[in-house]
Amino acid sequence: MKWEPLLRKTGKVFFYMICGITGAFSASAVATWMMIRPARKARIDCIPRISYGRLEPFTIITSDGLNLHAWVQLSQVATGNDWVLLLHGYRSDREILQTRRRFFARRGYHTLLLHFRGHGSSQRSRISYGFNERKDVRAAFDFIKSLHPDQPVRIGIDGISMGAAAAAYAVAYELVTPDWVILESCYDNLRRALTNRLELHVMTWFVPLIVWPMEFVAEHLFQLRIQDLNPAEALKKISCPVLVLAGDSEKVLKKGDVESLYQCIPEPKRLVYFPGAGHEDLLVNNPRRYIRSVADFLRDFSSQRLPGPKSSNISIAREIAKQAEDCT
């Protein structure tokens, strides 16, 4: 009889523990799904009017069978066969890349603006923070090369946030070989990025209690290990010049995380901080610093232009239209 009060208290403790664990996993499952669910599909059929040429819409198919929507702009002032693949960030779209498109087009670079899987007008799919999106980078890279099958072509990649991570994974796992890469606000590993983001909303001591069940749920939804979501480790395999851009007041991507990422990149490389900038569009935050940093990087590592393509922009546009018809 004297043990009954103790047993009741023990039973209540176990009951509340089970409820707490169940609640934590349920909340983590919902939070994780909210983070990786596809963005709302948007049909972008209207091609905006632009300077320095026009945008050509087309569709490409990835190695795992997803349809991706993209635009190509052929620069009217191009003197060489140089391309830039522009990659947007998490839950963004190619509209944010328009200012970069103008920047590169005015300097004689053809550009390809891609909608990742699960974003914009591309086919819906779970968002994997760049890991599965690496296949989208591979498909776009191969598409550019297919336009000039018998001619040398130089391709650079400019990625923002998740787009930068996708570029890193494409280099490591898809054997993509760009001639130069610009990484803007790229996380070093997902676990640290998730922890940093949660610390903005909950008390620091409570974060580990949330992160573990979220990682557990995410691994089952992604069908891969959280440890594999590590752009810093992937970038150890890169063999071209790299420019890393980041704000020095980031809270999602702390300065120590940027340094950790940068240390993993082989030479030649360059790191530029933007004073007072957070996790935002650095071109909008400080246009002069962005333009100067990128222009200096391109001058130093991409100044030797390849001969211009034997085919004209008109014939390339026709080839794009033909491939777009083949995909439909």
N, C-alpha and C positions, 0 to 999 in steps of 0.2 A: 504493500500500500504506500509506503513512504517513497517508493521510486516513481509513483505515478506522476507527480508534478514535474519531476525531472524529465521523464519520458515525453510528457506533453510539450515541454519547452524544446526538447531536442527535436521532436517531430515538427514543431513550428519552424525551427531554424532550417531544417532540411527542406521543408515545404517552400519557405521563402527563397532558399538558395536555388531550388529547382525552378521556381517562378522567375527568379532573376536571370538565371542562365538562359532559360527559354525566351524570356523577353529580350535579352541581349542579342541572341542569335536571330530572333525575328526582326528586331530593329535593324541589325546589321544586314540581314538579307534584303530588307526593303531599301536601306541606304545604298547598298552595293548595286542593286538593280537600277536605282535612280541614277547612279554614276555611269553605268555602262549601257543603259538602254539607248537605242538609236535615237538620234535627233528627229524632230518632226520633218517628214519628207516635204520638200518644197520643189515644185516644178518651175524651173527657171527657163522659160522659153524665149523671153524677151532679151535680145542681145543689146546691151547698152552702147550708145555712141561713144567712141573714144578717139583721142588724138593719136597720131603716129600709127596709122593702119586701122585694121578692124579685127574683131574677134571671130574666130571660126569655131562653132560648137561641134562636138563629136562625142562618141562613146567608145570606151575601150573595155575589154573584158580581162579580168584578172585570172591568174592560174587556178583559182578555186571557183571560177565561174560567175563572179559578180560583175554587174554592169556599172561602170563609173562614168559620170558625166564630167566633161572638161571643156575648156576653151583653149585655143591656140591663137597667139598673135604673132604675125610675122613682121619683124621690124622693117620699116621702110628705109632706115639708114644703116642697115647691116652691111658690113664690108667683109665679114667672115662667117663661117658656119658654126656660130656659137649659140647655145641654147641655155635657158635657165628653167628648171622645174621648181615651181613655187608651191609650197605646202602649208596649208592653214593649220590652226590649232584646234584644241578640244572644243566641240560644240560651236565651232565657228564655220565659216564658209569662204569661198574664194573671193567674196566681195572685199574682205579685209586686205586682199593681196593686190588690189587695183593700184594703189600708190607704188608698190614695188614693181608692178608690171610697167608703169610709166617710167620709173627710174631706169630699169634695164632696157626698155625699148628705145629710149632716147640715147642710150649708149651702144646701140647696135646689136642687142641680144634678142633673139626670138624667145618667146616665153610660152610655157604651158601651165595653166592654172587648173588644178585638180580639185574635185570634190571627193574626199575620202568616203569609203563605205560607211553607211550609217549617218551620212551628213548630206545636207543640201538635196540635190536632185539625183544623187547616186542611190544604188540599191540599198535597202535597209539591212543592217547587220549590227551586232553588238560591238560597242566601242572597246577596244583593248589597249588604249593609250599608246598606240604606235606599233604594237607587236604584230598583230595581223594586218595592220595598215601598211606594213613593209611590202606586202604583195602588191598593193596599189602603186607604191613607188616603183617597184620592179616593172609593172605593166606600163606605166607612163614612160619610164626610161627606155624600155624596149620599143615603144611606139615612136619615140623621137628618132631612135637609131634606124627604124624601119623606113623612115622617110628618105634616108640617104644610105641605102644598103651598100653602095660601092664607093662612098666618099668618106673622108675623115670628118668627124663631128666632135665638137667639144661640148660637154654637158656639165653644168654646175647645178647645185641644189641649194635652195634657200628655204629653210624650214623654221616655223614658229612653234614653240612649245611642243605639243604632241607631234606636229609635223617634223620638228627637229629630231625627236625620238624615233619616229618612223624612218627617217633617213639613216640614223645610226643602225637600226635593226636591219635595214635593207642592205647596208654595206656588209654587216657581219653574217647575215643568214641567207641573203638572196644574191650575194656576190655582185652587187651593183658597184660599178667602178666610176664614180664621178671624177671630174677634173679638179673640182674645188667644192667646198661645202661651207655654208653659213648656218650656224646653229644659234637661234635666238631663244633665250629663256628655256633652255632644255633641262629637264630634271635629270639627276644623276642616277637615282633608282626610285621605283614607285613607292616602296615602303617609307622612305624618308619624305617623299613629296606628300604622301597621304598623312603622315604624322604632322608635318608642318601645317597642312591645311586644317586638320582637326584642332590643332592648338589655337587657331584663330577663333574657334567657336566654343570650346569646352576647356575646363581646367586641365593643366598639364598632367597632373597625377592620374587623371581619369582617362587620358588618351590611350595608354596601353591596353586598358580593359575593352576599348572599342575597336582598336586596330586589329587585335588578334582574330576575333570572330569575323570581321570584315574581310580579312585576308583569307580565312578559311572558306567563306562563301565565294569570294572572288575566284579562288583557285578552281572550285568546282564549276563555276560558270564559264571561266576562260578555258578550262581544261589545260592549264599550264601552271607552273610554279611561279609564285610572286618573285622569287629570286631571279627568274629569267627576265623580268621586266627591269632591266638594268642597262640603260644606254651607255653609261660610263664604261662598263665592261665590253660592250659591243664596239665602242669607238677605239679600243686597243688595236682593232684590225684594219683601221682606215689607213690609206696610203697616199692621200692627197692633201693639199693645204686646207686648213680649217680655220675659220674665223668664228670665235665665240663671243656673242653679245649678251649682256645681262644688266639689269638694274642693280645698283648697289644698295637699294632699300627694299629688296624683295622680302616678302614674308612667306610666300609659298615656296620659293626657291632661294634659300639663304646663301649668303656669300661663301660660306664654307662648303656648301654643296656645289657651287659653281667651281670653286678651286679644286674640289675632288674630281669633278668631271674633267676639268682642264688638264689635270695631271695625268690622266689616262690616255690623252690624245698624243700620238707621236708627232714629232716635228715634220714639216713646218706648221706652225700654228700661231695664232694671235688671239689675245683676249682684250676686250674693250668693255669697260663699265660705263653705265649711264648714271651720273649723279642724280640722286633723288627719285629715280624711276623704280617702279614696282613691277608686278607681273602684268605687263601691258604692252601695247604696240609701241616699240621703241622708236620707230620712224615717226609716229605721231608725237611722242613725248619730246623728242629732240631731233628734228629733221636735219639740222646742220651737222650734228655729231654723227648721226647715222650715215648720211651721204658721204661725209669725209672719210669715215672709217671703212665703209664698203668700197668706195672708189679707190682708196689707197690699197686695199687688199686686192682688188681686181687688177690694179695697175702693176702690183708687184708679182702676182701669181697667175694672171690671165691676160697679160699684155700682148703676148705673141699670138696674134689672131691666125686662125687657120684660113686657107684660101676659101673664098666664097663658093657656095654650091654651084655646080654647073647648071642645075635646074633653077628656074626663076621662082619667085614667090608665087606666081600664078599657078605654075605646075605643081608646087608643093601643096597649095590650097586645094587643087583638084585631087591630089593623092589623099589628102585628109578627108575630103568629101567622099571619095570612093571607099576608104576604109570605114567611114561612118556608116555608109550604106551596107557594107558587108556585116556590120555588127547588129544591124536592125533586123 
